[in-house]
Amino acid sequence: MTAPETPVLSLAGDAERRVALRRMKLVATGGLVLAAVVFVLCKVLGDDHGVWPFVQAASEAAMVGGLADWFAVTALFRHPLGLPIPHTAIIPRKKDQIGESLGEFVEQNFLTAEVVGPRLQAAQVPRRIGEWLASGDRPEKLSHEFGVALAGANTVLADEDIRLAIENFADAQLRRLPAAPVVARVLDLAMEGNQHQILMGEGLRALMRFLDDNRDLFRKRVAEESPEWVPDWVDGRVFNKLFSSVQNFLADVAGDPEHALRVQFDERLRQYAVQLRTDPEAAGHLEQWKSELLDHPAVRNALASLWLPLKKAVLDAALDPNSELRRVGTSVIRQTGIALRDDEQLQAKCDRWLLGVMRHVLTHYSGELTGVITHTVARWDAESTARRLELQVGRDLQFIRINGTVVGSLVGLFIYSASRFL
């Protein structure tokens, strides 16, 4: 089922064109009528002597030329006198073919790299964009509009879909990332900065505080585990001695960077980092532990909960004119504008990129662009299209009728004069 034809919309200036067309039609028709009147006068009043036959021949030829050109011009837009003469009403009848030809003409003669490329380079698009971006307070305004756009996008975002997408994306990336090289590199960096020893010292001191905070609980547990025949004061002395020994040992290790336990801890970590790089079995165990960790419900929930706080943080920062995000956005826009405006090498690079995009678009989509012309003309109403085109070019075509009348009279006069002379 074909789409209904769409009437051509009136454009600004149609009233003036309509008046000008009507005026030129009257002038052209007036010339034809004048030739007819002169011809009749010559037939009624003239004779075969003097200038009468010459005037009659000129007026007769003027009528022929004027009528022929009237027929030719009229046949472009409609059937002359409403008669369905073949090869008339050309524009209404050939409307679709005209649209296709116009589209092909534009595609082959305008939408080519040879035509568009020099114009695109002459336009200096990167430099103009840079001047526009860097001028005045435009970076601040663009940063603000970007924040408003983000807030507006929030109203159409499906949180559940994005949450699921982020969860799946993070899970896939973590599973794809090999754990052994990453952990080995982290261990190397920690040992280079002695961070592992600092972390061990803090861990030991935290353990000492934990033991101190729970001293009574441990004392009670020792009393419960001790035989009933052992006196409480013996349990107390044994516990105090043992507890003090443990705390002193932990304090010694925590306070002595050269302690044997610390040295052994350092050696074991270095050996494990090497093992992760060289031993497939150690790397496999770490990968298995990573997979089990990612499968844990708590980890899945943590990945799933990334979106909402991230979204809130981004939206709050985007709408806050004093936020770091807005300041960075403004600075990036301004610096980009300045670079595009002042850096000729960057301008040349952007020009090459634009030319590449232009060639790709014209090579693959020029037919789609000119298809707009073809499809639009195909949807136009045939009679409306003819009237529309007549308004655009009809006034100039009336000069063909005037020229036909004038040239016809001159040619007729010349032929008659030549025949008389011969």
HELIX and SHEET records of a PDB file:
HELIX    1   1 ASP A   14  LEU A   45  1                                  32    
HELIX    2   2 TRP A   52  PHE A   77  1                                  26    
HELIX    3   3 PRO A   80  GLY A   82  5                                   3    
HELIX    4   4 ILE A   90  ARG A   93  1                                   4    
HELIX    5   5 LYS A   95  ASN A  109  1                                  15    
HELIX    6   6 ALA A  113  ALA A  122  1                                  10    
HELIX    7   7 VAL A  125  ALA A  134  1                                  10    
HELIX    8   8 ARG A  138  ASN A  154  1                                  17    
HELIX    9   9 ASP A  159  ARG A  176  1                                  18    
HELIX   10  10 ALA A  179  GLU A  192  1                                  14    
HELIX   11  11 GLN A  195  ASP A  213  1                                  19    
HELIX   12  12 ARG A  215  GLU A  225  1                                  11    
HELIX   13  13 ASP A  232  GLY A  255  1                                  24    
HELIX   14  14 ALA A  260  THR A  278  1                                  19    
HELIX   15  15 PRO A  280  ASP A  295  1                                  16    
HELIX   16  16 PRO A  297  ALA A  304  1                                   8    
HELIX   17  17 TRP A  307  LEU A  319  1                                  13    
HELIX   18  18 GLU A  324  ASP A  342  1                                  19    
HELIX   19  19 GLU A  344  ARG A  379  1                                  36    
HELIX   20  20 ALA A  382  PHE A  421  1                                  40    
END                                                                             
